[in-house]
Amino acid sequence: MLRAARLTLVLVLVLTVQTTWLADARPFGATGDLLLLVAIAAGMAAGPVRGATVGFIAGVAMDLVLLTPFGLSSLTYLAVGFVVGTVHDGVLRSAPWIPVLVTFVASALGIVFLVMLGQLLGQQFRVPGLPRIVLVTAVINTLLAFPALFVARWVEKAAPDRMLQPSMRGLR
């Protein structure tokens, strides 16, 4: 219960910052995608299932304020959170710069996937400005990678996962 409350608090705060301050700042004419960063951080902190779950919830929250087809952001964030969690759990645990690199690459690929999926659904995105949007989003998310990972770990340490059986809790 405490984990859900913490996640809700984080998502409300991040969505508020995304739709108010970051929407007005627009460095180089593009905004970052902080809710994508939340999905990436959850995948790194807690694995693919939690990354996908948090990504889906964050995506639904973003879909409620965007004018894109409903489910576009949630599908994208779910996929990115799952892939980051899978890659980070299976391979990347050694160097301290790995979360920064993973965040940069996952942010860039997440925005490209969002645009490609949107194009398939008939959404008209500004494709000529896509490299600038991808770069700005990836840089903003990369600069915030460590604070986001800290917050994701704070959310995960709230309570033991009740879905795991007692014999499985030590495996995670």
Secondary structure, DSSP 8 states (H G I E B T S, - for coil): -HHHHHHHHHHHHHHHHHHTHHHHH-GGG----HHHHHHHHHHHHH-HHHHHHHHHHHHHHHHTTSSS-TTHHHHHHHHHHHHHHHHHHHT--S-TTHHHHHHHHHHHHHHHHHHHHHHHTT----GGGHHHHHHHHHHHHHHTHHHHHHHHHHHHTTS--TTS-GGGGGG-
